[in-house]
């Protein structure tokens, strides 16, 4: 009898999985709040309409770097984007098995039930004493950020991922062509961003500054944000106008990080500014092999998630995770 | 001028070391970096042995090989063959040096088991000691007897007899002018060096109190496997057994305690504190505590409050604070000095600082290649490790423990015999749980 009930329960879970999960269900293209199932933690997503925009910066822009050009007109598909950077509170549910539970309080074992691959213990404290709950999650590798996205996708039944570099810049610019989404005036930056001069040597709680025109907070500064792309200096010379480009990574470094951080000066916070990851971000990790999950020297890098409006099928999703997580 | 001075020092060093090693003729160590007229012939090569091939040992070997000196890894030793092979594989894979040229570890220079260290050490000029800390005193003693320069990881012992052995050996190293660097890498880290310069110059006045923290979520657990002897299980899962690890107050928190000793330029005279196993108390967690809170008292009456914790989901913090009569210093976030009102009077942006783990090897091998005697870290390494052990004795017993009593204790944690079929000094009960200290009951002296 108990076995039968168990099987029925399992069956209904499978049904739910098939019909409501994996983004098969259409929802209105509106802002929404996503609760991480069986936790008290939630986050807000806001719709970003698709459209065309000019990627990169004009040669006339102050402090422009060579890798920000040539400017090209790209076409971006619609997606929802996290209103805020992912916080340590959210990341903690993934990191700590005791917090990641089913409805009955038992440990969540992943969509397949085989267990969740969780971040390894960090060598030191990844917050570096700068704050935890309400603060942006930082110090993780791009792999760890992607593993969070994969876990969150399985757990919520909605496909979440990192934005591509182009999607990120499109959302950051929010229809503007200026150095920052509020204009070209560095003097106005303090109202919108935490950067080296005004941050008191630390990241700050998400959402304390003014948002950009599309309602996204901390796109400039606070923590820099991982994207899906391999970094290459001449990337824009290789892409075709009218597409939505993705430099699919083939090696661990460099990958592209956007938005600049509390540890950067204003020029690195510009909408077009690109930062490349490197092994230096692990230089104080004393072990070999070094951690796949944590960087000892990038307390200024976090991430933000998106939900593509056109969701992937389960097969496509599996293929996607294999593609982005296959780094050995 | 520079070269001449170096030459004299080098000859002194070679002579001194050779005499001390009982007349064995030392390989001349000549830097290939001093002048281009020197070819890097085999005779000039500094030979390195790695003893302890875990993640840290592998990291240290790679850092040694990444220095600009002419050197070769010639021998490796670990208790376990699989650990040794994995380590060698990782060393060969690292970028930044030509592994085919720099690594010459052949089948007959791989030593496995408890006794292999002697043969590995014999083959080298410089030895990297990175096994679990319980073995350090034995390995250090043998390596110095054989006249080798040393890079050794912290902590340097797990009990008082071990500390005394390291202190005695440190003296011998001094007499023989053998360089010893201990992996308390904050001493080789720019922000700490800059801070200490100022603290010692009186920037915050007299230090009246301090805080030190290593509060984190804990470390790895290695599962017990079918067919493992108890000794093998403990060796694999060494973090959780005191004879091997010394508890996390020694294994990790020694870094922070050492920073305060460095600032104070002295060591505590007594300690009392509390600790226990609040959350992490499974069979797989051996005997160590998951938290310690200790008050250390220095000779001048100033107090160091120390916290270390291995509990998930709590506030994390790894840093130190110094409170002086004129100001305060902090290594939390950006290293800084403030006045008593909290105004920042100095801070250090560490963005472009060198990697301290590399720096300690760069400096050590530079000195060795030039024949200079510059580094004698072992005494401080031993006394800072002793500080952590003092803290552990205080939390385990719940008593006020005097430094001198602790240091002179004859209580050894080590097994009587080192072999995989020998009995370790602590055994699980019939349910598989290990006994751990009970404050108020446990005797530590």
Interface residues (C-beta under 8 A of the other chain):
Chain A: X92 X96 X98 X99 X120 X121 X122 X124 X125 X126 X127 X128 X129 X130 X132 X201 X202 X263 X283 X284 X285 X286 X287 X288 X289 X290
Chain B: X54 X55 X56 X58 X59 X60 X62 X87 X90 X91 X94 X183 X185 X215 X216 X217 X218 X219 X220 X312 X313 X315 X316 X317 X318 X319 X332 X333 X334 X336 X347 X351 X355 X356 X357 X358
